[in-house]
Amino acid sequence: MGLALSGCSAGEKKNYTVPQELCGAKVTPGLTSALLPAGDKLRVEPSQSGGPSPRQFCDVLVDGNIELKVEGGWQPSGTTAQQAASKALTFETRSTEGGRFALSDDKAFTVVDCANAEHKAGRFSFEVAISHPDGDIGEKTQRFLAAFSESYAKKLPCRN
């Protein structure tokens, strides 16, 4: 079940339904909707890269355009959200919640503990990028990423 949206946004409507699950992570539809523009059709596309350290991707498209992108990847133990941002070449960030999140104008980062010997990792990082941010979306992006990362972490192959 999802949230059908028909509210106004800059004179346009969101005529699509936001699902309660994005690429395996349960997220309250209102948190996702707050980051998306008006439009008629929403599509979610999960994908994954190969290699020794695979990355997970989740693209949310509105009317065929990528509007929200979540990327996840394995990181060494001790990696911080700020370091994950720097690794993704995002340098103008501010730290929130004691370093749990690193926020920029159009992106947010966080990391979760997740030991995985196969990937030589102790943490898993998440990055969310918004294609067309409307004003200061830092708080909205952080709320979305907190919910997404908490839910998605439950499906990661962590060994504690």
Rosetta constraint file for C-alpha pairs under 8 A:
AtomPair CA 1 CA 19 HARMONIC 6.58 0.50
AtomPair CA 1 CA 20 HARMONIC 6.47 0.50
AtomPair CA 2 CA 17 HARMONIC 5.83 0.50
AtomPair CA 2 CA 18 HARMONIC 5.33 0.50
AtomPair CA 2 CA 19 HARMONIC 4.32 0.50
AtomPair CA 2 CA 20 HARMONIC 5.29 0.50
AtomPair CA 2 CA 29 HARMONIC 6.56 0.50
AtomPair CA 3 CA 17 HARMONIC 5.27 0.50
AtomPair CA 3 CA 18 HARMONIC 5.27 0.50
AtomPair CA 3 CA 19 HARMONIC 6.65 0.50
AtomPair CA 3 CA 20 HARMONIC 7.66 0.50
AtomPair CA 3 CA 29 HARMONIC 5.85 0.50
AtomPair CA 3 CA 30 HARMONIC 7.45 0.50
AtomPair CA 4 CA 15 HARMONIC 7.31 0.50
AtomPair CA 4 CA 16 HARMONIC 6.07 0.50
AtomPair CA 4 CA 17 HARMONIC 4.26 0.50
AtomPair CA 4 CA 18 HARMONIC 6.57 0.50
AtomPair CA 5 CA 13 HARMONIC 7.68 0.50
AtomPair CA 5 CA 14 HARMONIC 5.28 0.50
AtomPair CA 5 CA 15 HARMONIC 5.77 0.50
AtomPair CA 5 CA 16 HARMONIC 6.00 0.50
AtomPair CA 5 CA 17 HARMONIC 6.06 0.50
AtomPair CA 5 CA 18 HARMONIC 7.66 0.50
AtomPair CA 6 CA 13 HARMONIC 5.34 0.50
AtomPair CA 6 CA 14 HARMONIC 4.98 0.50
AtomPair CA 6 CA 15 HARMONIC 5.37 0.50
AtomPair CA 6 CA 16 HARMONIC 7.71 0.50
AtomPair CA 7 CA 13 HARMONIC 5.57 0.50
AtomPair CA 7 CA 14 HARMONIC 6.24 0.50
AtomPair CA 8 CA 12 HARMONIC 5.37 0.50
AtomPair CA 8 CA 13 HARMONIC 4.75 0.50
AtomPair CA 8 CA 14 HARMONIC 7.08 0.50
AtomPair CA 8 CA 38 HARMONIC 7.75 0.50
AtomPair CA 9 CA 13 HARMONIC 5.97 0.50
AtomPair CA 9 CA 14 HARMONIC 7.57 0.50
AtomPair CA 9 CA 37 HARMONIC 7.29 0.50
AtomPair CA 9 CA 38 HARMONIC 6.17 0.50
AtomPair CA 12 CA 38 HARMONIC 5.67 0.50
AtomPair CA 12 CA 39 HARMONIC 7.50 0.50
AtomPair CA 13 CA 38 HARMONIC 5.04 0.50
AtomPair CA 13 CA 39 HARMONIC 6.33 0.50
AtomPair CA 13 CA 40 HARMONIC 7.95 0.50
AtomPair CA 14 CA 37 HARMONIC 7.10 0.50
AtomPair CA 14 CA 38 HARMONIC 4.30 0.50
AtomPair CA 14 CA 39 HARMONIC 5.01 0.50
AtomPair CA 14 CA 40 HARMONIC 6.31 0.50
AtomPair CA 15 CA 38 HARMONIC 7.33 0.50
AtomPair CA 15 CA 39 HARMONIC 5.92 0.50
AtomPair CA 15 CA 40 HARMONIC 4.63 0.50
AtomPair CA 15 CA 41 HARMONIC 6.98 0.50
AtomPair CA 16 CA 39 HARMONIC 7.03 0.50
AtomPair CA 16 CA 40 HARMONIC 5.41 0.50
AtomPair CA 16 CA 41 HARMONIC 5.33 0.50
AtomPair CA 16 CA 42 HARMONIC 5.90 0.50
AtomPair CA 17 CA 42 HARMONIC 7.08 0.50
AtomPair CA 18 CA 29 HARMONIC 5.51 0.50
AtomPair CA 18 CA 32 HARMONIC 7.27 0.50
AtomPair CA 18 CA 33 HARMONIC 6.67 0.50
AtomPair CA 18 CA 42 HARMONIC 7.26 0.50
AtomPair CA 19 CA 29 HARMONIC 6.13 0.50
AtomPair CA 20 CA 26 HARMONIC 5.65 0.50
AtomPair CA 20 CA 27 HARMONIC 5.47 0.50
AtomPair CA 20 CA 28 HARMONIC 5.74 0.50
AtomPair CA 20 CA 29 HARMONIC 5.38 0.50
AtomPair CA 21 CA 25 HARMONIC 5.27 0.50
AtomPair CA 21 CA 26 HARMONIC 4.26 0.50
AtomPair CA 21 CA 27 HARMONIC 5.77 0.50
AtomPair CA 22 CA 26 HARMONIC 6.42 0.50
AtomPair CA 22 CA 27 HARMONIC 7.03 0.50
AtomPair CA 22 CA 44 HARMONIC 6.85 0.50
AtomPair CA 22 CA 58 HARMONIC 7.37 0.50
AtomPair CA 23 CA 44 HARMONIC 7.37 0.50
AtomPair CA 23 CA 45 HARMONIC 7.37 0.50
AtomPair CA 23 CA 46 HARMONIC 5.47 0.50
AtomPair CA 23 CA 58 HARMONIC 5.99 0.50
AtomPair CA 24 CA 152 HARMONIC 6.48 0.50
AtomPair CA 24 CA 155 HARMONIC 7.87 0.50
AtomPair CA 25 CA 148 HARMONIC 5.72 0.50
AtomPair CA 25 CA 149 HARMONIC 7.70 0.50
AtomPair CA 25 CA 151 HARMONIC 5.04 0.50
AtomPair CA 25 CA 152 HARMONIC 4.70 0.50
AtomPair CA 26 CA 147 HARMONIC 7.67 0.50
AtomPair CA 26 CA 148 HARMONIC 6.73 0.50
AtomPair CA 26 CA 151 HARMONIC 5.85 0.50
AtomPair CA 26 CA 152 HARMONIC 7.63 0.50
AtomPair CA 27 CA 31 HARMONIC 7.04 0.50
AtomPair CA 27 CA 32 HARMONIC 7.26 0.50
AtomPair CA 27 CA 144 HARMONIC 7.42 0.50
AtomPair CA 27 CA 147 HARMONIC 5.88 0.50
AtomPair CA 27 CA 148 HARMONIC 5.82 0.50
AtomPair CA 27 CA 151 HARMONIC 7.56 0.50
AtomPair CA 28 CA 32 HARMONIC 7.03 0.50
AtomPair CA 28 CA 147 HARMONIC 7.91 0.50
AtomPair CA 29 CA 33 HARMONIC 6.00 0.50
AtomPair CA 30 CA 34 HARMONIC 6.09 0.50
AtomPair CA 31 CA 35 HARMONIC 7.28 0.50
AtomPair CA 31 CA 140 HARMONIC 7.09 0.50
AtomPair CA 31 CA 143 HARMONIC 6.93 0.50
AtomPair CA 31 CA 144 HARMONIC 5.28 0.50
AtomPair CA 32 CA 36 HARMONIC 6.85 0.50
AtomPair CA 32 CA 144 HARMONIC 6.37 0.50
AtomPair CA 33 CA 37 HARMONIC 7.97 0.50
AtomPair CA 34 CA 140 HARMONIC 6.87 0.50
AtomPair CA 35 CA 68 HARMONIC 7.46 0.50
AtomPair CA 35 CA 130 HARMONIC 7.11 0.50
AtomPair CA 35 CA 133 HARMONIC 7.39 0.50
AtomPair CA 35 CA 137 HARMONIC 7.68 0.50
AtomPair CA 35 CA 140 HARMONIC 7.12 0.50
AtomPair CA 35 CA 141 HARMONIC 7.16 0.50
AtomPair CA 36 CA 62 HARMONIC 7.76 0.50
AtomPair CA 36 CA 67 HARMONIC 6.48 0.50
AtomPair CA 36 CA 68 HARMONIC 7.20 0.50
AtomPair CA 37 CA 62 HARMONIC 7.50 0.50
AtomPair CA 37 CA 67 HARMONIC 7.67 0.50
AtomPair CA 37 CA 132 HARMONIC 7.80 0.50
AtomPair CA 38 CA 62 HARMONIC 7.96 0.50
AtomPair CA 39 CA 62 HARMONIC 6.12 0.50
AtomPair CA 39 CA 63 HARMONIC 6.11 0.50
AtomPair CA 40 CA 62 HARMONIC 7.19 0.50
AtomPair CA 40 CA 63 HARMONIC 6.16 0.50
AtomPair CA 41 CA 62 HARMONIC 5.58 0.50
AtomPair CA 41 CA 63 HARMONIC 5.04 0.50
AtomPair CA 41 CA 64 HARMONIC 7.74 0.50
AtomPair CA 42 CA 60 HARMONIC 7.08 0.50
AtomPair CA 42 CA 61 HARMONIC 5.60 0.50
AtomPair CA 42 CA 62 HARMONIC 4.59 0.50
AtomPair CA 42 CA 63 HARMONIC 6.38 0.50
AtomPair CA 42 CA 64 HARMONIC 7.84 0.50
AtomPair CA 43 CA 60 HARMONIC 5.87 0.50
AtomPair CA 43 CA 61 HARMONIC 5.12 0.50
AtomPair CA 43 CA 62 HARMONIC 6.56 0.50
AtomPair CA 43 CA 64 HARMONIC 7.72 0.50
AtomPair CA 44 CA 58 HARMONIC 7.00 0.50
AtomPair CA 44 CA 59 HARMONIC 5.75 0.50
AtomPair CA 44 CA 60 HARMONIC 4.60 0.50
AtomPair CA 44 CA 61 HARMONIC 6.27 0.50
AtomPair CA 45 CA 58 HARMONIC 5.71 0.50
AtomPair CA 45 CA 59 HARMONIC 5.09 0.50
AtomPair CA 45 CA 60 HARMONIC 6.45 0.50
AtomPair CA 45 CA 61 HARMONIC 7.91 0.50
AtomPair CA 46 CA 56 HARMONIC 7.63 0.50
AtomPair CA 46 CA 57 HARMONIC 5.62 0.50
AtomPair CA 46 CA 58 HARMONIC 4.37 0.50
AtomPair CA 46 CA 59 HARMONIC 6.31 0.50
AtomPair CA 47 CA 56 HARMONIC 6.12 0.50
AtomPair CA 47 CA 57 HARMONIC 5.03 0.50
AtomPair CA 47 CA 58 HARMONIC 6.36 0.50
AtomPair CA 48 CA 54 HARMONIC 6.73 0.50
AtomPair CA 48 CA 55 HARMONIC 5.61 0.50
AtomPair CA 48 CA 56 HARMONIC 4.53 0.50
AtomPair CA 48 CA 57 HARMONIC 5.74 0.50
AtomPair CA 49 CA 54 HARMONIC 5.12 0.50
AtomPair CA 49 CA 55 HARMONIC 5.23 0.50
AtomPair CA 49 CA 56 HARMONIC 6.65 0.50
AtomPair CA 50 CA 54 HARMONIC 4.93 0.50
AtomPair CA 50 CA 55 HARMONIC 7.35 0.50
AtomPair CA 52 CA 119 HARMONIC 6.65 0.50
AtomPair CA 53 CA 73 HARMONIC 7.39 0.50
AtomPair CA 53 CA 74 HARMONIC 6.47 0.50
AtomPair CA 53 CA 119 HARMONIC 5.73 0.50
AtomPair CA 54 CA 73 HARMONIC 6.74 0.50
AtomPair CA 54 CA 74 HARMONIC 7.53 0.50
AtomPair CA 55 CA 71 HARMONIC 6.95 0.50
AtomPair CA 55 CA 72 HARMONIC 5.60 0.50
AtomPair CA 55 CA 73 HARMONIC 4.67 0.50
AtomPair CA 55 CA 74 HARMONIC 7.32 0.50
AtomPair CA 56 CA 71 HARMONIC 5.61 0.50
AtomPair CA 56 CA 72 HARMONIC 4.94 0.50
AtomPair CA 56 CA 73 HARMONIC 6.42 0.50
AtomPair CA 57 CA 69 HARMONIC 7.23 0.50
AtomPair CA 57 CA 70 HARMONIC 5.72 0.50
AtomPair CA 57 CA 71 HARMONIC 4.56 0.50
AtomPair CA 57 CA 72 HARMONIC 6.45 0.50
AtomPair CA 58 CA 69 HARMONIC 5.74 0.50
AtomPair CA 58 CA 70 HARMONIC 5.02 0.50
AtomPair CA 58 CA 71 HARMONIC 6.44 0.50
AtomPair CA 59 CA 66 HARMONIC 6.29 0.50
AtomPair CA 59 CA 67 HARMONIC 7.66 0.50
AtomPair CA 59 CA 68 HARMONIC 5.98 0.50
AtomPair CA 59 CA 69 HARMONIC 4.53 0.50
AtomPair CA 59 CA 70 HARMONIC 6.43 0.50
AtomPair CA 60 CA 66 HARMONIC 5.76 0.50
AtomPair CA 60 CA 67 HARMONIC 5.95 0.50
AtomPair CA 60 CA 68 HARMONIC 5.07 0.50
AtomPair CA 60 CA 69 HARMONIC 6.20 0.50
AtomPair CA 61 CA 65 HARMONIC 4.95 0.50
AtomPair CA 61 CA 66 HARMONIC 4.26 0.50
AtomPair CA 61 CA 67 HARMONIC 5.49 0.50
AtomPair CA 61 CA 68 HARMONIC 7.00 0.50
AtomPair CA 62 CA 66 HARMONIC 6.58 0.50
AtomPair CA 62 CA 67 HARMONIC 6.42 0.50
AtomPair CA 66 CA 131 HARMONIC 7.02 0.50
AtomPair CA 67 CA 130 HARMONIC 5.86 0.50
AtomPair CA 67 CA 131 HARMONIC 4.85 0.50
AtomPair CA 67 CA 132 HARMONIC 6.72 0.50
AtomPair CA 68 CA 128 HARMONIC 7.05 0.50
AtomPair CA 68 CA 129 HARMONIC 5.78 0.50
AtomPair CA 68 CA 130 HARMONIC 4.77 0.50
AtomPair CA 68 CA 131 HARMONIC 6.20 0.50
AtomPair CA 69 CA 127 HARMONIC 7.98 0.50
AtomPair CA 69 CA 128 HARMONIC 5.56 0.50
AtomPair CA 69 CA 129 HARMONIC 5.18 0.50
AtomPair CA 69 CA 130 HARMONIC 6.64 0.50
AtomPair CA 70 CA 126 HARMONIC 6.87 0.50
AtomPair CA 70 CA 127 HARMONIC 5.53 0.50
AtomPair CA 70 CA 128 HARMONIC 4.36 0.50
AtomPair CA 70 CA 129 HARMONIC 6.47 0.50
AtomPair CA 71 CA 126 HARMONIC 5.68 0.50
AtomPair CA 71 CA 127 HARMONIC 5.14 0.50
AtomPair CA 71 CA 128 HARMONIC 6.46 0.50
AtomPair CA 72 CA 124 HARMONIC 6.77 0.50
AtomPair CA 72 CA 125 HARMONIC 5.38 0.50
AtomPair CA 72 CA 126 HARMONIC 4.46 0.50
AtomPair CA 72 CA 127 HARMONIC 6.36 0.50
AtomPair CA 73 CA 124 HARMONIC 5.52 0.50
AtomPair CA 73 CA 125 HARMONIC 5.33 0.50
AtomPair CA 73 CA 126 HARMONIC 6.81 0.50
AtomPair CA 74 CA 119 HARMONIC 6.80 0.50
AtomPair CA 74 CA 121 HARMONIC 5.69 0.50
AtomPair CA 74 CA 122 HARMONIC 7.63 0.50
AtomPair CA 74 CA 123 HARMONIC 6.06 0.50
AtomPair CA 74 CA 124 HARMONIC 4.54 0.50
AtomPair CA 74 CA 125 HARMONIC 6.35 0.50
AtomPair CA 75 CA 79 HARMONIC 6.39 0.50
AtomPair CA 75 CA 121 HARMONIC 5.19 0.50
AtomPair CA 75 CA 122 HARMONIC 6.29 0.50
AtomPair CA 75 CA 123 HARMONIC 5.01 0.50
AtomPair CA 75 CA 124 HARMONIC 5.49 0.50
AtomPair CA 75 CA 125 HARMONIC 6.57 0.50
AtomPair CA 76 CA 120 HARMONIC 7.01 0.50
AtomPair CA 76 CA 121 HARMONIC 4.65 0.50
AtomPair CA 76 CA 122 HARMONIC 5.10 0.50
AtomPair CA 76 CA 123 HARMONIC 5.97 0.50
AtomPair CA 77 CA 113 HARMONIC 7.76 0.50
AtomPair CA 77 CA 115 HARMONIC 7.80 0.50
AtomPair CA 77 CA 121 HARMONIC 6.21 0.50
AtomPair CA 77 CA 122 HARMONIC 3.99 0.50
AtomPair CA 77 CA 123 HARMONIC 5.53 0.50
AtomPair CA 78 CA 122 HARMONIC 7.34 0.50
AtomPair CA 78 CA 123 HARMONIC 7.38 0.50
AtomPair CA 79 CA 83 HARMONIC 6.13 0.50
AtomPair CA 79 CA 84 HARMONIC 6.82 0.50
AtomPair CA 79 CA 111 HARMONIC 7.45 0.50
AtomPair CA 79 CA 123 HARMONIC 6.91 0.50
AtomPair CA 80 CA 84 HARMONIC 6.22 0.50
AtomPair CA 80 CA 99 HARMONIC 7.24 0.50
AtomPair CA 80 CA 100 HARMONIC 7.55 0.50
AtomPair CA 80 CA 110 HARMONIC 7.49 0.50
AtomPair CA 80 CA 111 HARMONIC 6.49 0.50
AtomPair CA 81 CA 85 HARMONIC 6.23 0.50
AtomPair CA 81 CA 99 HARMONIC 6.62 0.50
AtomPair CA 81 CA 100 HARMONIC 6.20 0.50
AtomPair CA 81 CA 101 HARMONIC 5.56 0.50
AtomPair CA 81 CA 102 HARMONIC 5.49 0.50
AtomPair CA 81 CA 109 HARMONIC 5.49 0.50
AtomPair CA 81 CA 110 HARMONIC 4.60 0.50
AtomPair CA 81 CA 111 HARMONIC 5.60 0.50
AtomPair CA 81 CA 125 HARMONIC 7.36 0.50
AtomPair CA 82 CA 86 HARMONIC 6.34 0.50
AtomPair CA 82 CA 93 HARMONIC 7.43 0.50
AtomPair CA 82 CA 95 HARMONIC 7.04 0.50
AtomPair CA 82 CA 99 HARMONIC 7.31 0.50
AtomPair CA 82 CA 101 HARMONIC 7.42 0.50
AtomPair CA 82 CA 102 HARMONIC 5.38 0.50
AtomPair CA 82 CA 109 HARMONIC 7.45 0.50
AtomPair CA 83 CA 87 HARMONIC 6.08 0.50
AtomPair CA 84 CA 88 HARMONIC 6.32 0.50
AtomPair CA 84 CA 109 HARMONIC 6.90 0.50
AtomPair CA 84 CA 110 HARMONIC 7.59 0.50
AtomPair CA 84 CA 111 HARMONIC 7.76 0.50
AtomPair CA 84 CA 125 HARMONIC 6.63 0.50
AtomPair CA 85 CA 89 HARMONIC 6.41 0.50
AtomPair CA 85 CA 90 HARMONIC 5.13 0.50
AtomPair CA 85 CA 91 HARMONIC 6.70 0.50
AtomPair CA 85 CA 93 HARMONIC 7.68 0.50
AtomPair CA 85 CA 102 HARMONIC 6.93 0.50
AtomPair CA 85 CA 109 HARMONIC 6.20 0.50
AtomPair CA 85 CA 127 HARMONIC 7.79 0.50
AtomPair CA 86 CA 90 HARMONIC 5.18 0.50
AtomPair CA 86 CA 91 HARMONIC 5.46 0.50
AtomPair CA 90 CA 104 HARMONIC 7.74 0.50
AtomPair CA 92 CA 104 HARMONIC 6.09 0.50
AtomPair CA 93 CA 102 HARMONIC 5.71 0.50
AtomPair CA 93 CA 103 HARMONIC 5.00 0.50
AtomPair CA 93 CA 104 HARMONIC 4.57 0.50
AtomPair CA 94 CA 102 HARMONIC 5.45 0.50
AtomPair CA 94 CA 103 HARMONIC 5.26 0.50
AtomPair CA 94 CA 104 HARMONIC 6.57 0.50
AtomPair CA 95 CA 99 HARMONIC 5.16 0.50
AtomPair CA 95 CA 100 HARMONIC 7.40 0.50
AtomPair CA 95 CA 101 HARMONIC 5.76 0.50
AtomPair CA 95 CA 102 HARMONIC 4.54 0.50
AtomPair CA 95 CA 103 HARMONIC 6.41 0.50
AtomPair CA 96 CA 100 HARMONIC 6.31 0.50
AtomPair CA 96 CA 101 HARMONIC 5.25 0.50
AtomPair CA 96 CA 102 HARMONIC 6.31 0.50
AtomPair CA 96 CA 103 HARMONIC 7.53 0.50
AtomPair CA 97 CA 101 HARMONIC 6.48 0.50
AtomPair CA 100 CA 110 HARMONIC 5.90 0.50
AtomPair CA 100 CA 111 HARMONIC 7.20 0.50
AtomPair CA 101 CA 108 HARMONIC 6.79 0.50
AtomPair CA 101 CA 109 HARMONIC 5.52 0.50
AtomPair CA 101 CA 110 HARMONIC 4.82 0.50
AtomPair CA 101 CA 111 HARMONIC 7.89 0.50
AtomPair CA 101 CA 142 HARMONIC 7.20 0.50
AtomPair CA 102 CA 108 HARMONIC 5.67 0.50
AtomPair CA 102 CA 109 HARMONIC 5.10 0.50
AtomPair CA 102 CA 110 HARMONIC 6.61 0.50
AtomPair CA 103 CA 107 HARMONIC 5.92 0.50
AtomPair CA 103 CA 108 HARMONIC 4.44 0.50
AtomPair CA 103 CA 109 HARMONIC 6.47 0.50
AtomPair CA 103 CA 138 HARMONIC 6.22 0.50
AtomPair CA 103 CA 142 HARMONIC 7.62 0.50
AtomPair CA 104 CA 108 HARMONIC 6.25 0.50
AtomPair CA 104 CA 138 HARMONIC 7.09 0.50
AtomPair CA 105 CA 133 HARMONIC 7.61 0.50
AtomPair CA 105 CA 136 HARMONIC 6.85 0.50
AtomPair CA 105 CA 137 HARMONIC 7.17 0.50
AtomPair CA 105 CA 138 HARMONIC 6.78 0.50
AtomPair CA 106 CA 129 HARMONIC 5.76 0.50
AtomPair CA 106 CA 130 HARMONIC 5.27 0.50
AtomPair CA 106 CA 131 HARMONIC 7.19 0.50
AtomPair CA 106 CA 132 HARMONIC 7.82 0.50
AtomPair CA 106 CA 133 HARMONIC 5.99 0.50
AtomPair CA 106 CA 137 HARMONIC 7.37 0.50
AtomPair CA 106 CA 138 HARMONIC 7.66 0.50
AtomPair CA 107 CA 127 HARMONIC 6.88 0.50
AtomPair CA 107 CA 128 HARMONIC 5.47 0.50
AtomPair CA 107 CA 129 HARMONIC 4.40 0.50
AtomPair CA 107 CA 130 HARMONIC 6.30 0.50
AtomPair CA 107 CA 138 HARMONIC 7.87 0.50
AtomPair CA 107 CA 141 HARMONIC 7.44 0.50
AtomPair CA 108 CA 127 HARMONIC 5.68 0.50
AtomPair CA 108 CA 128 HARMONIC 5.34 0.50
AtomPair CA 108 CA 129 HARMONIC 6.78 0.50
AtomPair CA 108 CA 138 HARMONIC 7.43 0.50
AtomPair CA 108 CA 141 HARMONIC 6.39 0.50
AtomPair CA 108 CA 142 HARMONIC 6.41 0.50
AtomPair CA 108 CA 145 HARMONIC 7.27 0.50
AtomPair CA 109 CA 125 HARMONIC 7.16 0.50
AtomPair CA 109 CA 126 HARMONIC 5.55 0.50
AtomPair CA 109 CA 127 HARMONIC 4.53 0.50
AtomPair CA 109 CA 128 HARMONIC 6.59 0.50
AtomPair CA 109 CA 145 HARMONIC 7.71 0.50
AtomPair CA 110 CA 125 HARMONIC 5.77 0.50
AtomPair CA 110 CA 126 HARMONIC 5.39 0.50
AtomPair CA 110 CA 127 HARMONIC 6.83 0.50
AtomPair CA 110 CA 145 HARMONIC 7.63 0.50
AtomPair CA 110 CA 149 HARMONIC 7.82 0.50
AtomPair CA 111 CA 123 HARMONIC 6.38 0.50
AtomPair CA 111 CA 124 HARMONIC 5.52 0.50
AtomPair CA 111 CA 125 HARMONIC 4.18 0.50
AtomPair CA 111 CA 126 HARMONIC 6.09 0.50
AtomPair CA 112 CA 123 HARMONIC 5.50 0.50
AtomPair CA 112 CA 124 HARMONIC 5.41 0.50
AtomPair CA 112 CA 125 HARMONIC 6.45 0.50
AtomPair CA 112 CA 149 HARMONIC 7.65 0.50
AtomPair CA 112 CA 153 HARMONIC 7.26 0.50
AtomPair CA 113 CA 122 HARMONIC 6.11 0.50
AtomPair CA 113 CA 123 HARMONIC 4.44 0.50
AtomPair CA 113 CA 124 HARMONIC 6.50 0.50
AtomPair CA 114 CA 121 HARMONIC 7.29 0.50
AtomPair CA 114 CA 122 HARMONIC 5.19 0.50
AtomPair CA 114 CA 123 HARMONIC 4.57 0.50
AtomPair CA 114 CA 124 HARMONIC 6.01 0.50
AtomPair CA 114 CA 153 HARMONIC 7.96 0.50
AtomPair CA 114 CA 156 HARMONIC 7.62 0.50
AtomPair CA 114 CA 157 HARMONIC 7.75 0.50
AtomPair CA 114 CA 158 HARMONIC 4.81 0.50
AtomPair CA 114 CA 159 HARMONIC 6.84 0.50
AtomPair CA 114 CA 160 HARMONIC 7.37 0.50
AtomPair CA 115 CA 120 HARMONIC 7.94 0.50
AtomPair CA 115 CA 121 HARMONIC 5.63 0.50
AtomPair CA 115 CA 122 HARMONIC 4.01 0.50
AtomPair CA 115 CA 123 HARMONIC 6.13 0.50
AtomPair CA 115 CA 158 HARMONIC 5.16 0.50
AtomPair CA 115 CA 159 HARMONIC 5.22 0.50
AtomPair CA 115 CA 160 HARMONIC 6.10 0.50
AtomPair CA 116 CA 120 HARMONIC 6.02 0.50
AtomPair CA 116 CA 121 HARMONIC 5.21 0.50
AtomPair CA 116 CA 122 HARMONIC 6.21 0.50
AtomPair CA 116 CA 157 HARMONIC 6.90 0.50
AtomPair CA 116 CA 158 HARMONIC 5.45 0.50
AtomPair CA 116 CA 159 HARMONIC 5.82 0.50
AtomPair CA 117 CA 121 HARMONIC 6.30 0.50
AtomPair CA 126 CA 145 HARMONIC 7.79 0.50
AtomPair CA 126 CA 149 HARMONIC 6.78 0.50
AtomPair CA 128 CA 141 HARMONIC 7.54 0.50
AtomPair CA 128 CA 145 HARMONIC 6.88 0.50
AtomPair CA 133 CA 137 HARMONIC 6.52 0.50
AtomPair CA 137 CA 141 HARMONIC 5.92 0.50
AtomPair CA 138 CA 142 HARMONIC 6.03 0.50
AtomPair CA 139 CA 143 HARMONIC 6.20 0.50
AtomPair CA 140 CA 144 HARMONIC 6.24 0.50
AtomPair CA 141 CA 145 HARMONIC 6.04 0.50
AtomPair CA 142 CA 146 HARMONIC 5.97 0.50
AtomPair CA 143 CA 147 HARMONIC 6.43 0.50
AtomPair CA 144 CA 148 HARMONIC 6.07 0.50
AtomPair CA 145 CA 149 HARMONIC 5.74 0.50
AtomPair CA 146 CA 150 HARMONIC 6.08 0.50
AtomPair CA 147 CA 151 HARMONIC 6.21 0.50
AtomPair CA 148 CA 152 HARMONIC 5.93 0.50
AtomPair CA 149 CA 153 HARMONIC 5.78 0.50
AtomPair CA 150 CA 154 HARMONIC 6.99 0.50
AtomPair CA 151 CA 155 HARMONIC 7.65 0.50
AtomPair CA 152 CA 156 HARMONIC 6.90 0.50
